[in-house]
Amino acid sequence: MREPDWNLFRAFHATATAGSLSSAARKLGLTQPTLSRQVQALEDRLGVALFERPGRRLVLTQTGHDVLEHIRTMGDAAQAAALTAGGEMRELRGRVSISASDAVAAYLLPGMIERLRAEAPGLTLEIVATDELSDLHRLEADVALRHVGPDRPGLTGRHIRDTEAWFYASDSWVARNGQPQTLAELADASLLGFGDVARYAGHLRSIGIPMDAEDFRLAAGSSVVVWEMVRQGLGVAPMMREIAERTPGVVRILPDTEPIKVPVWLVTHEALQASPRIRLVLQVLAEELDR
């Protein structure tokens, strides 16, 4: 097999990250047929299919995902060398996707993003708001702000700190229902269900709240939706202290009980650690979260 030149790798990288030949061709200043020939030439020289081609769409194969991770590392290394020579972090370019829960993405990330945009205005930042763990191996995100550490080989993470969550209700809910006096009383206190309610109920039972999945009369799959329902007086739910303190009109239920410990982790793929833009994002997020 002849070793492919960098131009073919660059054509593949641009196509994979842009999502289409037309967008990638505009980015590289090439015609679409030329770019298509370069991608095909790379596949021929490697002897593998990098894309599936259902209709007019391009979808990365698993091999394509694997190759893309290596290509991104090569591109990031080249960019790092240029930035080191120029000493200009503000010249960083490229896309970084950041995964976080709905609530963290909505209520905590915007302030951090403001700082990132000020320090590296050339970056394109994409927020992946999900209450599920993003698959960093399949490039669902570059950086994940989550409550668990690396869960698979090939990932690396940094435990920033532990915070806490408490149960909260709105002023209007407390005015109607009063303050519960024990954790067990919360079972009769319009607790809102969240996500996989069977798993959530199991967690509640582990801290002394006798709940089963069928006991929830109102539930949602989004932490933002659950928190909005709390704010509007529809029930009680736990929330990170940092978010609750930014929300007027809600009060802590059972303030004398032990809080729910919430670890704060930043996780990325080992292959991305050399990227200057990933390093900057991790550094800024870590400093802001540590505050």
Secondary structure by P-SEA (a helix, b strand, c coil): cccccaaaaaaaaaaaaaccaaaaaaaacccaaaaaaaaaaaaaaaccccccccccbbbbcaaaaaaaaaaaaaaaaaaaaaaaaaccccccbbbbbbbbccccccccaaaaaaaaaaacccbbbbbbccccccccccccccccccccccccccbbbbbccccbbbbbbcaaaaaacccccccccccccccccccaaaaaaaaaaaacccccccccccccccaaaaaaaaaaccbbbbbcaaaaaacccccccccccccbbbbbbbbbbccccccaaaaaaaaaaaaaaac
